[in-house]
């Protein structure tokens, strides 16, 4: 697994949250 920057992790978490909420 490639290392992801904190910004990337935050974006992914926000994206997942939006997907789950949508």
N, C-alpha and C positions, 0 to 999 in steps of 0.2 A: 504493500500500500504506500502510495506516495505521500510525502509530508505536505500538508496544506497550511497556508498562513492563517493566522487568527481571523483575518478579514474574510478569507474564503470560508472558514468554518462558520462564521457568523452569517454570511450570505446564505450558505446551505441550510443552516438551522432556520433562518427566516423563511427561506423558500419552502422548506418542508412544512413549516407551521402554516404558511398560506395555503399550501396544497391540502393539508389536513382540514383546515378551516373551510376551504372553498367547497 
